[in-house]
Every structure is written in C-alpha cells, then in structure tokens.
C-alpha cells in the first residue's frame, strides 16, 4: 500500500461522480495523493461511492465493498470508507453485515470523511474549495449538478427515499462554478439533476431552467451545454426557445419517458397520458428543428400486458428516438409500487421484452447513423485510442452515445479542441470521419 494515497471508486451516475470529485479536492488540499477508479487498489485508504438505484447497482456496490474489505484483511489496505446512495439508505444494515468498513457516510454527509481523516495526516489543511474539485473527466468537459433530490412520486423509484425533496442550487453559485471550470480549460458543460426541468421551483417559485441555461450560455468560453435529465410532465416550454436560439446549447435532450400506455403511466404515477406524451415530443421537434432526443423506457412494470408492451414497441418505432436506453422493472422496497402492486411478470418475460425493444431501437440507431454519412458536423476530440482519435458531436453525451472515429494517419488534431468533420462511414455503434480542410 502507498502511504497518504487515497483511491476513490465511483459507482452509479454522474451525480455521484461530482460528489467524488469534490471529495477528492478536499482530500487533496489536506495532503493526500488521489486516484480515481484505479485498475488496482494500491492506496492505504479506499473510499467507495456507492449506487443504490436498482438491484443490479446495489449488488455491484456490495460486491465492491466486499472486494476491498478482502484487500484490507490481507493488509493491502489500511482503511475503507463507504459513502453515497447505498449507505444513505442501508447504513445500519451495512454496518451490521460488513463491520470491516471503517466508516459509513450517507449521500449528504460524505465531507465528514475529511475531518475524520485529519487526525491521520499532519499535513492537513483548511483550504476552502467549496466549488472546486478534481476533474476525473477529460479536461475539456465537466458535469455540473444544479439540484439534489426529487419531488416526483413515481411508483417504482427509490431515489426520493434516498435523496429527499428537490433542492435547487442558487443560479449565482452555479454560474460561478461554471466560470471556475472554464478558467481551468473546460468548454463543455454537462448539466445534471435528478429532475432538471423542476429546477428553481423551490427557491424561485417557478421553473427556472431556461433562465439558468441562458446565464450559463453567456459565460465566455462555454462551447457546448448539454441537458440531463428532463421530466415530461409540466415540461418548461420556454427551454425550447433557449435551445433553438443559443448556438452553444446542444440540440440534445435527455428526457426519460418510461412508457407510453396511459394505464401503465397512471400506475407508474407519471401524471401524463399517451396523448400528452406524443404532443410534447411533437412540440419539442417542432420548436427545436434537428434535435436529437434520448429517452429511457421500462419494460415489465407490474401488470404490463402483452398488448401494452406491443404498444410501447410501436411507440418506439414511430417516435424514432435518436438515442434510447431501456431496463426491466426491479422492485425496490419502500416504493409505492412495491407496496401496492405484485411484481407479477417473471424475469424471463421481462428480459425477452427488453431484448425485443432494444433490437427495434438498434435498427433505428443504425439508420440514424447511416443518415449522417456525407454530412459535416462539429466534433470535439475526447481522447486517442489505438489508431484513432475519438470524438463526439453535439448530439452525443460522453460514454453512453455513439462516438466519431478519426484516423490518426490522415488527420492531425488536439484533444479538447473542436473541428468540422465530414462523416464518411457508420457502423452499429460509431461514426467515422475526416477533418474538413
């Protein structure tokens, strides 16, 4: 083990990643050497930032805790700390089942790790780094969390149980953070929240996401702003004007719809109908020409009939989402669905439905990619990999969407810079291109 080195392992979503980055900065100014998601744990201290969203995520988090505790038993790690969503929800149970962990911290008290470690480190400092952090992403993009929690009451979702009520950050603070990031070389801002479209209701008494995006758009040096994650009910339509008018706001929207059957949506407590959903999607495409829509759909919610699943498949075919993910319903204790509905669809049926829906989407995605051939698009270069530079268009979010591969032998580019690229080919997952002369 390496003395005064802390390895931070982040599981789950980009909101967790922001927490890890802020913790890493706080620990760094207190004299520790930081590593994020190392291939091999070598630090004397390991911090695991857990996810507790669905069963698979919880299992992954628990397995990681057990794996690192095994390293501790072999004296390869001195201390293990656990933070994040899983420990927020199951702190007492985890402490009882895995007592080898030196400290459990929840979703909002993880900064106590710093004070709990100060006694170990004579080089500790009290430097203020409230808005600063250690970026674990490439230098040119960063995630900015604009709120915590969620006021929605979706039947299947445990997130409000974990994170509590929606709490917006003040606009001035967010814009100040963006300015700080830009001063460090960041040019692409990924705005994130559990419910981006509800931003401002608690502190400004109205949906204020459009104004916030405009203010961030005005910051000199911001090239792209990308929006994750919208909620369809009471969607703030003034946001569409901002997306249409501002060149540095990506024509990309991540909006989770979950289903389209009105009956299933009602049981999910989504407060929207099939007709309203379709009207919203049509309005978005009409108001922001050329927009790429990413959504998430769920199969196997309790009581979903074969006809309702087929209705969902037909919806996906007709709406032709440029980007789509899907997952099978997982019963989460404490949720409305767990307490009021029987999980009556077997796993084999859920997986069969999931597979069929994703095959439909795969064909659509291939057609969308093929339609890009011959077009010239602005591309930001993220990294080098083998014989290619790897980049993205404004229609692609990091790690989840297609990438643009540019041959090193034929092109000379710099990481973090933006280029006009002619798309020359496409396959199942990626585009290929060359820098325009």
C-alpha positions in Angstrom: 0.0 0.0 0.0 1.1 3.6 -0.7 1.1 5.9 2.3 -1.1 9.0 2.1 -2.7 7.8 -1.1 -6.4 7.5 -1.3 -8.2 5.5 -4.1 -11.7 6.7 -4.8 -14.0 4.3 -6.6 -17.2 5.8 -8.0 -20.2 3.6 -8.9 -23.5 4.7 -10.4 -24.4 8.0 -12.1 -22.6 11.2 -13.0 -24.2 12.9 -9.9 -22.2 10.5 -7.8 -19.1 11.4 -9.8 -19.5 15.1 -9.0 -19.6 14.2 -5.2 -16.4 12.1 -5.7 -14.6 14.9 -7.5 -15.5 17.4 -4.7 -14.3 14.9 -2.0 -11.1 14.3 -3.9 -10.3 18.0 -4.0 -11.0 18.4 -0.3 -8.7 15.4 0.5 -6.0 16.7 -1.9 -5.7 20.0 -0.2 -5.4 18.1 3.0 -2.2 16.5 1.8 -3.4 13.2 0.3 -2.5 11.9 -3.2 -5.7 11.0 -5.0 -6.5 8.3 -7.6 -9.9 7.7 -9.2 -11.2 4.3 -10.3 -7.7 2.7 -10.4 -7.2 -0.6 -12.2 -5.7 -1.9 -9.0 -6.2 -0.7 -5.4 -2.8 0.5 -4.0 -3.8 3.4 -1.7 -3.6 2.9 2.0 -7.2 4.2 2.1 -10.1 3.4 -0.2 -13.3 5.4 -0.5 -16.2 3.7 -2.3 -19.0 6.0 -3.6 -22.0 3.6 -3.9 -25.2 3.5 -6.0 -28.5 2.2 -4.7 -30.9 2.8 -7.6 -31.9 -0.7 -8.6 -31.0 -4.3 -7.7 -28.1 -4.7 -10.1 -26.5 -1.4 -8.9 -26.9 -2.4 -5.3 -25.3 -5.8 -5.9 -22.4 -4.1 -7.7 -21.8 -1.8 -4.8 -21.9 -4.5 -2.2 -19.5 -6.7 -4.2 -17.1 -3.8 -4.5 -17.2 -3.2 -0.7 -16.6 -6.9 0.0 -13.7 -7.0 -2.5 -11.9 -4.0 -1.0 -12.5 -5.4 2.5 -10.8 -8.6 1.4 -7.8 -6.5 0.4 -7.9 -4.9 3.9 -7.9 -8.4 5.5 -4.7 -9.1 3.6 -3.2 -5.8 4.9 -3.1 -4.3 1.4 -5.5 -1.5 2.5 -5.5 0.2 5.9 -8.9 1.8 5.9 -12.1 1.5 3.9 -14.8 4.2 3.8 -18.2 3.9 2.1 -20.4 6.8 1.0 -23.3 7.5 -1.4 -26.8 6.3 -2.1 -26.5 2.7 -0.9 -25.1 3.7 2.5 -27.6 6.5 2.8 -30.4 4.0 2.6 -28.9 1.0 4.3 -26.3 2.4 6.7 -27.4 0.4 9.7 -27.7 -2.9 7.8 -24.4 -2.4 6.1 -22.7 -1.7 9.4 -24.0 -4.9 10.8 -23.3 -7.1 7.8 -19.9 -5.6 6.8 -18.3 -4.3 10.0 -14.8 -4.3 8.4 -15.6 -0.9 6.9 -14.1 1.9 9.0 -16.9 4.4 8.3 -20.2 4.6 6.5 -21.4 8.0 5.2 -24.6 8.9 3.5 -25.5 10.9 0.4 -25.0 14.3 2.1 -22.5 13.9 5.0 -19.6 12.4 3.0 -17.5 15.6 3.6 -17.1 14.3 7.2 -14.6 11.8 5.7 -12.1 14.8 5.6 -12.4 15.7 9.2 -12.3 12.0 10.3 -9.0 11.6 8.4 -7.4 14.8 9.5 -6.0 13.2 12.7 -4.2 10.8 10.5 -2.4 13.4 8.4 0.0 16.0 9.8 -0.2 17.9 6.5 -3.9 18.6 6.9 -5.2 22.0 5.7 -8.3 24.1 6.0 -8.2 25.4 2.4 -11.7 26.4 1.2 -12.6 24.6 -2.0 -16.4 24.7 -1.9 -16.8 25.0 -5.7 -13.5 23.4 -6.8 -12.9 19.8 -7.5 -10.5 17.3 -9.1 -11.9 16.6 -12.5 -11.9 12.9 -13.4 -13.3 13.5 -16.9 -11.1 14.8 -19.8 -10.0 18.3 -19.1 -12.5 19.9 -21.6 -15.8 18.7 -20.2 -17.4 18.5 -16.7 -20.6 17.6 -15.1 -22.4 20.4 -13.1 -25.1 19.3 -10.7 -27.8 22.0 -10.4 -30.0 20.4 -7.7 -30.4 17.4 -5.4 -33.4 15.3 -4.6 -36.7 14.9 -6.4 -40.3 15.9 -5.6 -41.8 13.4 -8.1 -43.7 10.4 -6.7 -43.0 7.8 -9.4 -44.2 4.5 -8.2 -41.1 2.5 -9.0 -38.4 4.9 -7.9 -36.5 4.8 -4.7 -34.4 8.0 -5.4 -36.7 10.3 -3.4 -36.4 7.9 -0.5 -32.6 8.2 -0.7 -32.1 11.9 -1.6 -35.2 13.6 -0.2 -37.0 16.6 -1.5 -35.8 18.6 -4.5 -33.3 21.3 -3.5 -32.1 23.7 -6.2 -28.7 25.5 -6.0 -28.8 29.3 -6.5 -28.1 30.4 -10.0 -25.2 32.7 -9.0 -23.4 29.8 -7.4 -23.9 27.5 -10.4 -22.7 30.3 -12.8 -19.7 30.9 -10.6 -18.8 27.2 -10.7 -19.1 27.2 -14.5 -16.7 30.2 -14.7 -14.2 28.4 -12.4 -14.4 25.3 -14.7 -13.9 27.4 -17.8 -10.9 29.1 -16.2 -9.4 25.5 -15.9 -10.0 24.8 -19.6 -13.5 23.2 -19.5 -15.5 24.2 -22.6 -18.4 21.6 -22.5 -20.8 21.7 -19.6 -23.0 18.7 -18.8 -25.9 20.0 -16.7 -27.3 17.2 -14.5 -30.0 16.7 -11.9 -32.5 14.1 -11.0 -35.1 16.4 -12.4 -33.6 19.2 -14.5 -36.9 20.6 -15.5 -38.1 21.3 -11.9 -35.1 23.5 -11.3 -35.9 26.7 -9.3 -39.4 25.8 -8.2 -38.3 25.7 -4.5 -36.2 28.8 -4.4 -37.6 31.0 -7.2 -41.2 29.7 -7.1 -41.2 28.9 -10.8 -39.4 26.6 -13.2 -36.2 28.5 -14.0 -34.1 26.1 -16.1 -34.5 28.3 -19.2 -33.0 31.3 -17.4 -30.2 29.3 -15.9 -29.2 27.8 -19.2 -29.2 31.4 -20.7 -26.9 32.6 -18.0 -24.5 29.7 -18.5 -24.7 30.2 -22.2 -23.5 33.8 -21.7 -20.3 32.7 -20.0 -17.4 33.3 -22.3 -15.6 30.1 -23.2 -18.6 27.8 -22.9 -18.8 26.0 -26.3 -21.4 23.4 -25.5 -24.1 22.9 -22.9 -25.9 19.6 -22.7 -29.0 18.8 -20.6 -29.6 15.7 -18.5 -32.4 14.7 -17.3 -35.7 16.2 -18.2 -39.1 15.1 -16.9 -42.1 15.2 -19.4 -44.9 16.3 -17.0 -45.3 20.1 -17.0 -42.2 20.4 -19.2 -40.9 24.1 -19.3 -41.6 25.0 -22.9 -39.6 28.2 -22.6 -36.5 26.0 -22.5 -37.1 25.1 -26.1 -36.7 28.7 -27.2 -33.3 28.9 -25.5 -32.2 25.6 -27.1 -33.3 26.9 -30.5 -31.7 30.4 -30.2 -28.5 29.7 -28.4 -25.7 28.2 -30.6 -23.8 26.8 -27.6 -26.8 24.9 -26.2 -26.6 21.4 -27.8 -29.6 20.3 -29.8 -29.9 17.3 -27.5 -32.3 16.5 -24.7 -32.3 13.5 -22.3 -35.9 13.0 -21.2 -36.9 9.8 -19.5 -40.4 8.7 -20.6 -40.5 5.2 -19.1 -43.7 4.1 -21.0 -46.5 5.2 -23.3 -49.6 3.2 -22.3 -51.8 5.6 -20.4 -52.8 2.9 -18.0 -49.2 1.9 -17.2 -48.2 5.5 -16.9 -51.1 6.0 -14.4 -49.9 3.1 -12.4 -46.4 4.4 -12.5 -47.7 7.7 -11.2 -46.1 9.7 -14.0 -49.1 12.1 -14.2 -49.1 12.2 -18.0 -51.1 10.3 -20.8 -50.0 8.8 -24.0 -51.6 11.6 -26.0 -49.8 14.3 -23.9 -46.5 12.5 -24.3 -46.8 12.4 -28.1 -47.9 16.0 -28.2 -44.9 17.0 -26.1 -42.5 15.1 -28.4 -44.0 16.7 -31.5 -43.7 20.2 -29.9 -40.0 19.6 -29.0 -39.2 18.5 -32.5 -41.2 21.4 -34.0 -39.6 24.1 -31.7 -36.0 22.8 -32.0 -35.5 21.5 -35.5 -32.9 18.8 -35.8 -32.9 18.0 -32.1 -31.7 14.6 -31.0 -33.8 13.0 -28.3 -32.5 10.5 -25.8 -35.0 8.6 -23.6 -35.2 5.7 -21.2 -38.1 3.2 -21.3 -39.1 0.5 -18.8 -40.5 -3.0 -19.5 -42.1 -5.4 -17.1 -43.8 -2.9 -14.8 -46.4 -4.8 -12.7 -49.5 -5.6 -14.7 -47.9 -4.6 -18.1 -49.9 -6.7 -20.6 -48.5 -8.1 -23.8 -50.7 -5.6 -25.7 -49.3 -2.7 -23.6 -45.7 -3.9 -24.3 -46.5 -4.0 -28.0 -47.9 -0.5 -27.7 -44.6 0.6 -26.3 -42.7 -1.1 -29.1 -44.9 0.6 -31.7 -44.3 3.9 -30.0 -40.5 3.5 -30.2 -40.9 2.6 -33.9 -43.0 5.7 -34.6 -41.1 8.2 -32.5 -37.7 7.1 -33.7 -35.6 8.3 -30.8 -32.1 9.0 -31.9 -30.8 7.7 -28.6 -32.6 5.3 -26.3 -31.9 3.0 -23.3 -34.2 0.6 -21.6 -34.3 -1.5 -18.5 -36.5 -4.1 -16.8 -38.6 -3.2 -13.7 -36.9 -4.0 -10.4 -39.0 -4.0 -7.3 -37.5 -1.6 -4.7 -38.6 -1.8 -1.1 -40.4 1.2 0.3 -41.6 2.4 -3.1 -45.3 2.8 -3.9 -45.1 0.0 -6.5 -43.6 -2.4 -4.0 -46.3 -1.7 -1.5 -49.3 -1.6 -3.9 -48.5 -3.9 -6.8 -47.5 -7.5 -7.2 -44.3 -8.0 -9.2 -46.2 -10.4 -11.4 -44.1 -10.5 -14.6 -41.3 -13.2 -14.4 -37.7 -12.3 -15.2 -37.6 -14.4 -18.4 -40.6 -12.4 -19.8 -39.0 -9.1 -18.7 -35.7 -9.9 -20.4 -37.5 -11.1 -23.6 -39.4 -7.9 -23.8 -36.2 -5.9 -23.1 -34.3 -7.7 -25.8 -37.1 -7.1 -28.4 -37.4 -3.4 -27.6 -33.6 -2.9 -27.8 -33.4 -4.8 -31.1 -36.0 -2.4 -32.5 -34.0 0.6 -31.2 -30.8 -0.8 -32.6 -32.2 -0.8 -36.2 -33.4 2.8 -35.7 -30.0 3.9 -34.3 -28.2 2.3 -37.3 -30.5 4.2 -39.7 -29.9 7.4 -37.8 -26.1 6.9 -38.0 -26.2 6.0 -41.7 -28.2 9.2 -42.4 -25.2 11.1 -41.1 -22.8 9.9 -43.8 -21.9 12.7 -46.1 -22.7 15.4 -43.5 -20.1 17.7 -42.0 -20.5 18.1 -38.2 -18.6 19.9 -35.4 -16.8 17.3 -33.3 -14.9 17.7 -30.0 -11.9 15.3 -29.6 -12.1 13.4 -26.3 -9.0 11.1 -26.5 -6.7 8.9 -28.5 -7.3 5.2 -28.8 -5.2 2.9 -31.0 -5.0 4.3 -34.5 -7.9 6.7 -33.9 -8.8 10.0 -32.3 -12.1 9.6 -30.6 -14.6 12.5 -30.6 -18.3 13.3 -30.3 -20.8 15.6 -32.0 -23.2 17.8 -30.1 -25.7 15.0 -30.4 -23.7 12.6 -28.2 -23.2 12.5 -24.5 -20.0 11.0 -23.1 -19.8 7.3 -22.5 -23.5 6.5 -23.5 -23.8 7.7 -27.1 -22.0 7.0 -30.4 -18.5 8.4 -31.0 -16.7 9.7 -34.1 -13.5 7.8 -35.0 -10.9 9.8 -36.9 -7.8 8.0 -38.3 -4.6 9.4 -36.9 -2.8 8.6 -40.1 -4.9 11.0 -42.1 -5.7 13.8 -39.6 -3.9 15.9 -37.0 -6.0 17.1 -34.1 -5.7 18.1 -30.5 -7.6 16.6 -27.5 -10.2 19.0 -26.3 -10.4 21.0 -29.5 -13.4 21.3 -31.9 -13.2 20.5 -35.6 -15.6 20.3 -38.5 -15.6 16.7 -39.5 -17.0 15.1 -42.6 -18.8 11.8 -41.7 -17.5 9.1 -44.1 -18.9 6.0 -42.6 -21.0 4.4 -39.9 -21.4 1.1 -38.1 -23.6 -0.3 -35.4 -22.2 1.9 -32.7 -19.9 4.6 -34.1 -19.4 7.1 -36.9 -16.2 7.5 -38.9 -14.9 10.8 -40.3 -12.2 13.0 -41.5 -11.4 16.6 -40.6 -12.6 19.0 -43.3 -9.9 21.1 -45.0 
